Amino acid sequence: MEVWLSGTRAELDAATAVLADLGHVIQQGQRWPMGGVDAGRYRLYLRLSVTTAAARHRPAPDAGGELIDLTAARALRRPA
């Protein structure tokens, strides 16, 4: 599976960790900074090996992490 992710460093770290739990990260590209209105955000390419059994894995409801408040995070971003 191949995926391009866009987000803050924290969002990319969280998404990479979740996707790595589903399978095996085969290739992880460099984080490329975005510009303009997306300053402070990055692009990241991942290539993963995901098996059918891993794709069906669902963590227990109480095993999750904290959700990110995107509106609050965007309000704290510094302008470019």
C-alpha positions as CSV (number, residue, x, y, z in Angstrom):
1,M,0.0,0.0,0.0
2,E,1.3,3.5,-0.8
3,V,0.1,6.7,0.8
4,W,0.9,10.4,0.8
5,L,0.2,12.1,4.1
6,S,0.0,15.9,4.7
7,G,0.0,17.4,8.2
8,T,2.0,18.8,11.0
9,R,4.9,16.9,12.5
10,A,2.7,15.6,15.3
11,E,-0.1,14.6,12.9
12,L,2.5,12.8,10.7
13,D,4.0,11.0,13.7
14,A,0.6,9.8,14.9
15,A,-0.6,8.7,11.4
16,T,2.7,6.9,10.8
17,A,2.5,5.0,14.1
18,V,-1.1,4.0,13.4
19,L,-0.3,2.8,9.9
20,A,2.8,0.9,11.2
21,D,0.6,-0.9,13.6
22,L,-1.5,-2.2,10.7
23,G,1.5,-3.7,8.9
24,H,5.2,-3.1,8.1
25,V,6.6,0.2,6.9
26,I,8.7,-0.7,3.8
27,Q,9.7,2.8,2.8
28,Q,9.4,6.2,4.5
29,G,10.2,9.2,2.4
30,Q,11.6,12.5,3.7
31,R,9.2,15.1,5.1
32,W,8.9,17.9,2.6
33,P,7.8,21.3,4.0
34,M,4.7,22.9,2.4
35,G,4.5,26.6,1.7
36,G,1.9,29.3,1.4
37,V,-1.3,28.8,3.4
38,D,0.1,25.3,4.4
39,A,3.3,26.6,6.0
40,G,4.1,24.6,9.1
41,R,2.8,21.4,7.4
42,Y,4.7,18.7,5.6
43,R,4.2,16.0,3.0
44,L,5.3,12.4,3.7
45,Y,5.3,9.3,1.5
46,L,4.9,5.9,3.0
47,R,5.0,2.4,1.5
48,L,3.5,-0.3,3.7
49,S,3.0,-4.0,3.6
50,V,-0.4,-4.8,5.1
51,T,-1.8,-8.3,5.4
52,T,-5.5,-9.1,5.4
53,A,-5.4,-10.2,9.1
54,A,-3.7,-7.0,10.1
55,A,-6.2,-4.9,8.1
56,R,-9.0,-6.5,10.2
57,H,-7.3,-5.7,13.5
58,R,-9.3,-3.2,15.5
59,P,-7.8,-1.8,18.8
60,A,-9.9,-1.9,21.9
61,P,-12.0,1.2,22.4
62,D,-10.0,2.2,25.6
63,A,-6.6,1.6,23.9
64,G,-6.8,4.7,21.7
65,G,-4.8,7.9,21.9
66,E,-5.9,11.5,22.1
67,L,-7.6,13.2,19.2
68,I,-6.1,16.4,17.8
69,D,-8.3,19.5,17.7
70,L,-7.4,20.7,14.2
71,T,-9.3,24.0,14.6
72,A,-7.2,24.8,17.7
73,A,-4.0,23.7,16.1
74,R,-4.6,25.9,13.0
75,A,-5.3,28.8,15.3
76,L,-1.9,28.5,16.9
77,R,0.0,28.2,13.6
78,R,2.3,31.1,12.8
79,P,1.7,32.9,9.5
80,A,4.2,32.3,6.7
